[in-house]
Each structure stands twice: as C-alpha cells, then as structure tokens.
C-alpha cells in the first residue's frame, strides 16, 4: 500500500514582504488573536476593581480602596481556569504568595542596599518556584511583584495592613468567580468533554480529504482530549470518595479513544466517510452537554471495510456509554491513571525544583536582572523607580513566551497605554469619577489579554497608573517617568536576561522532538507486541493507549515550543521553522502505526517481529540524529517502493522523516 506524499505548509520565521516591512516575529505579536471575548470575565474585572475604589471614597480612605483594587487586579490575572475548583487554586494560592511578598517589601521599604539584597533573594526564590507549574508560576510572579511594590511605595502602617488589603481584593474576585458554582459547577468539565466529541466529528469529516485539513483536525482532537482529561482528572483528584458524575464523564472520554484510533485507517483509504458518521458523533456531543440518558438511536450505514467496521463498532459502544446514567465505576478504564495526592505532588515539585539545573538558571537570571534594576535606581535618581523592577518581572517570564519579543511588545504596549492614561489623568477629575473610569478600564483587561501580550500591556498600563495616582497624587506627571522606567526595565531584560543566556535564544525543539521520536519507537513495539492470553491483551492495549497519548502530548509541547520560537528574531525563528516538516512526519508515523494496529484487530495479517524491530531501530536512530543535528531542513522525499503488508504506510512516513533529518545533517 502506498500513500501520496503531500506538500506541507511550512511557517517561516523570515519576512516575505518588502525589505523595509516589519519583521514577521513582530507582526505576529501585534496581530490580535481570534479568541472570543470573555464577557463574564470582563464584567467580573470591572466590578472587582471598581467597587473597592468606591468603598474607599465612601469611607474617605481612597488609598485603602486602591490597595484592595490592586489585589483584585492580581486575582483577575489568576482567573484563567475553566473548572471552578481549579479557579480556587489559581486565585487563592497566588494571593497567599502575594501577601508574603508585600509584607517582605514593606519591611525593607527605605532600607537602601538591604532592600536591594532582599529583593534579589526574593527574585531567586520567585524564579525557582515559577518552574514547578502553572499555579506556581503565577504565585512566583505575584510574590516578586508585590515585594517590589511594597519596597517602592509607602504602605499604610502597621506592616500587616497592606497584605490584608491586597488579599481582600483577591478574595473579592474569588467570591465573584464562585457565585455561579452551584448552578454551573459541572459545566466546564462537561463542555470540555462535549467539545472533544465535536473535534473528533470534525476529524472524521476530514477523513479521505486533503492531508493538511485532516492533520489540523486531528491536532484539534489531541488538544481537546488533553484539556478534557486535565479538567476531569484534576477535579477527581480533589473529590473524596467516588463521584458518579466524574466517573461518567471519564467513561465518556475513554470511549472516544477507539474511534480516534480508527480515524487514521479511515483516512488512509482515501475516501470520505459517510456523512452519517460525523453527524452521529455530533449528536453524542449534544447528549453529553445536555446530560441526556436513555436508549441511543443511531442511524448508521452498513460498514464494508475494516476501518468502517472499527468505527461502527466503536461508535455504537460510545453511544451506549454516553447515554448511561451511572456506569459501573469499577469497570471504567482510566487511561491516564489517577494523579497523586496534592501533598505528594507538592513535595515532588519542590524536590524537582531544587534539583533542576533549569530552575536554578532561571532563578539566577531573574535575580540578576532584579538586582541590576534595584542597584541602578539606588545609584541614579529615577522617578517612580519601582516600575523598573516591575517591568523586569513582567517581561522576564520565559514560560509566558519569548523574552525578546515580550520586551519589545511591552515597550510598544506601554506607549499605547500611556496615550489612554494621559487622556484619563488630564481630563477626568480625581475623585468619584475614577470609579466608572476604573470599571471600564478594568473590564478591558480580560478582553485585551485574550488578544495578545501587547494588547494586555496597553490595557493594564492606565489601570496601574490610575491606582498609583491614588497613592501618590501626582496626576499627569506620572506619564513620562512610567515610559522611561519601562524602557529601562526592557533594556535590562534584553541584555542581562536574554543576550547573556544562550538558552534563551536557542530553541529546544530538537531535544523535545527527539524524545517524542523515542516514544514513537516504544509505541511501535507495544502496538505489535505478542500476547499470550486475554489478560496480557488488555494490559497491552492499555499500555499502547498510554504510550500514544504521551506521544501526542509530547508533540503538543513541541508545537508550543515551536510557536514560542517563531516569535524570536532571526536566526532562532528561522531555525524553528526548519523543524516543522519533521514534527509533521513524526505525527504521521504515529497515525500510520495506529491505523495498522486497527487493521490487524479486524483481520489483517500482523507484521513479522523482525519488521517491527527494524522500524523501532530506525526510529531510535532518527532520534539520535535529531539530537545531534542543530538544524534540519525541508526536503521533498519521493515515496518509498510499496513493500506490502500492514506496515507499508509506516515505512513510507518513516522514510520521509529520515530523509528530512539526513539532509539536515549533511547541510
């Protein structure tokens, strides 16, 4: 069996227009995302930041109201999860770190070089904590931000007043977020499961069509599965005992796996599936979202080929599971395994952080930049000097994207935000008029944050300036110092946090892709490993599913690293683009292996053990070549001769991948 080798669209890191046009990486950062507007988050942000300000004016303590609004701003940043229990962690945990940070900063306010030393140490801890995970990253960010603010602004006395007010603002955001929990507590997880069904229906609809369309749809299935499993398993980890609703959602996710496995085989036959099949999957998505139970009614055409029979069988089984009210929890096969207890994961995360070279290097980078920023403003008279360190903290977050592009985009976003801030500070009278203005400006933060980093910076700048004016009462005079401090902070990051650290301007795509190729070799071996009885067959199937999910997760990480690297200036962006053909080739190898396994399950002759070993060996050789080769380039490899057998598509895709890597090593 042979398959047609189609041309892939390769993203490029170099500009394709006039030589004087802005570079591609800059245009990519300035192009607004197509993400939908989060209306609910915008409403919460406006209320959460305007109400404390109004209360402060009402009790004649506007400074206290401004501090509560600052705490609410941190809560708005953390409100990014879908599941409500995850929102509790994402908002509450960073608030605790922020309270510690502002307390430390308040205690060293006005202490000169002692403040420099303490903030440098806090930066080291913040950077290392940020490497643990998503919640830890936001916690580390807030720890350092609040420490810088506490050390740079006069806070109310006694020392615990500012931490209390900031925490109150964050808890106010949390309370607003959780108001709808009794009515919508299950909706995020259920919606995520339904979205996975719809993504799979789109992929089935693309089977037999253009390769690039099918690849895109399959990637969307992977992303939807990742998100749904993370939400459901994350919630289950915090539920004591067995929860029938969570067991049901997990079962609904698990029965999608056989359909997803059969899709590559259906695509390789080169003919579209009957329209009734994706329509039936979309109907199941609606049943999942509505929570419908009962007897499923499916109208499916008679299957004729092995791939059609595989999809028909899997789809009928999925329909039965979707409509079950309470599946037997002891018969649900959890493909990913239950996460460890929270205390175990926390202990493991801290241990990994202390032993990780990357964690120490990032902590040292951040500490160096904060130390330089604080030393500079201690030696040179700089108005509102704490903004220099704030800029460093916001920009030097490698897990948030390219440091270089963030520095440039922050400067541009700050300039745009200052235009709006200048209009507000010059035209709006100080006092009660600040409340409606704050409501509008705060509501723009979630809206603009969804569009990109430069837009987020433009939205945050006037909000911070308005709150700072409540503490300093300097009005329009804040504008120019804010711009100068931001430019100084960006310059410090570019030099001390970017250019001096080679790993910041070298992509890690090669290493991560090599790990995915190694996983693909293990997947091939597990897919066709001989089994002696039914128990070994079940164990082999579970092992194979876990291996395939791990590969797709690895490749999702490669794609994320690829998107980050494309925002870097040349040559990093160009080198990242050169890896793209091999990423696509590895995905096709996994798809072809899955399709071969499905064909064997439905009567095809299994491959010989020697053939499986040869493919696994070639994949491991490919992984070593990827690790040793700094920059593969694209080649248009001709198809391999038809070797026959169920693994012919795997040979074809592997030959193309090896040709890409071989040309890169010889270039």
Steps between C-alpha positions, in 0.01 A plus 500: 500500500636843415382843601541829321759733649334840523673832537480657845471871561812599691475808724793727443690716744618744231298781345351438156414860415695819431845512666396809700184334631489405871642151570266205517557433871396856586194491276400170660507662844300802385235297319197461729394146583165371379408384852139579599433790735464375861198709593452342844866555594478860378195565719669342804815706448307825473297433815790357702724802442242781504306400814803516738588842360143619561507367858830678558352831392188436709701452821749775406788251465574499124848355561348194665257460212787521249689224681196272500461568126865408448434168669195454279721564195719206605187285537387596150835376367456165675142441385596300192374146571172344388421266787387676816719300736799589285397866528524476877862385467586746222377800700547408867849349489663795315326739741674331792838542330413860416419574865842368603665707229343833594573435868869440424514807278332720762751394765799606286347822360757779508780266617733571206736216416323266742190536280713423192636181660158383624328559166780318318450200731122515452559505122711183526226322696231633267681377190555153643142467624375600155653186348271263694180552304230740383361598841852521641606723212226754576578469872867574443410794279269649764754438778759712321259765367356574842843499664615762248188712558535474877865604487432787258183663634416628850243259638252552784619405846518263677681267262217246474249754365613483137507116483152491653357752250662336197376157608150639549501617138600157373237327715238740364583382147482139620158561655368653178643209303333237718154657506382278215661180632176346636338537159798445269735286709507213250470704185871560420588130516187392314554766234861387457390138445237611249757716320721191464215313330446790260872520422499127420194545276689768307797264462279217373344741254848580366596133452590426139536869418801734476785396727556844651132531598500154660824572689357821640179330611689214663717748691184666625381163629827460693467846654137440594585164658786654698280775637209271582714240676680771698171652616326174589800333665600824674156527652489131591830533689332740744177304549499263797343165421336403172301757303249351251501816286879498469505126428243555227697782336819297518325204335367732227855613430646152500256362243619764255843336481399206275327740256808723493715191441292397200503846338856474351411170334187655352701797374766285334247320281455835315118520495276715720295329767120503471354826632292306754812412703619853595135601543455219753808615694363856511171364631696325777670832579160660550394210725815544710445875534133464592558202731244289313455132587284221361516274198716636217361508148769472230442503126825379348577352156613139478881477534697338218874551567701413813532869592124554459427196715739632768331840505150348497576274795673774700225752427221268614688425820557873561129570451412240763746648751398862434136425577568298816393686812748342740760262351659248729794689652699180544491426127619840380846481348690816601748528214722760661501388861389693805722794593687477827370677811558875516758477780691233308504713184608807700786310664604356165486844339719660765752217477515525122538878526797476736674239283422662164781684322245685286317619814820638652603665174168678461502607865850640457401683180208666675706580810776656287255725314314607816830564678621716210170689487496573873870590504451738208216690661694512829798663331313723254205723577205342317142613559260221599800269492309187604349487151838394362493179704130450424577511128781249544266265687225516239733457202742235628255210503628243245204270572274780375672524159808647336689736730627705207161555340337566839751776568432666165124450520488631856672821393250543218203405717611738774525787253147427375366472855661829597301679232177381664637566848599854405146572383351361822741677737470832321126511430327298775472674840645301789245362743172319437547526124783251538248225586317476162829557318659214693203274424545555127880475500503187719244328277735551207776293665349151438381611156841629391690220675324249273632690198871494581778620730536848347125556530502377861780743586310787336194417714687456830711816474221758557351287781827485692560871443154589630550287812851641553359851481274419796815426702731775364264774377735601220246494217629562149859519628500119519495457122858568392667328801285192428622484140865558599490233771343249263765559236778461758346175626466363146864590427619317814304188401631502143862522611523320836203267461522410133829562320718370785312166518540288184209268584262796478575551131545134404194290432446171689284352226766250392543339842127481565432360155768234549325388820173471305672287234634268772147470637379418148749212484365359826145546370574295189643220715200502734248520216614165356637323806391133515246410771427158650152543651215744557661653811816583306285633215321744731829608658660547158206711382515728803877535465461583130235766568712663770803503269306660216351768727849575633634546146222739406556694821872519420423623150259757641787626714721512191235704322481744793879535500485546123246783529712668770817472296336648191460829690876520549706711259729328245672262502299325774166548327635368170654197670172424674314507169746245360384238754139511381517228230644251748232577760234424239684185389511360855129563543431309177715209619288473815177526300616235254598267786157544662328431168707183455403380847131553421534300177663214690219507757251452216662213317810628321818291515720623792853610413801281566697568816810580295318770307377662823850490648645659186254791513565556872876495439469752217292729720763492774769578245284792385473625859878496539538687170254765616691551824834539322372717214451870577279589205322257266365642177205405287534255211240355265573130534351267236276221628662174596423192286193313613626230738155355552366396836318688769801717588554638148368850594731504802801421279396779265471767770816383674698523175382858454597591859844343464557688173421831670740430784772363269497809279516719813806317632685532173416864435 
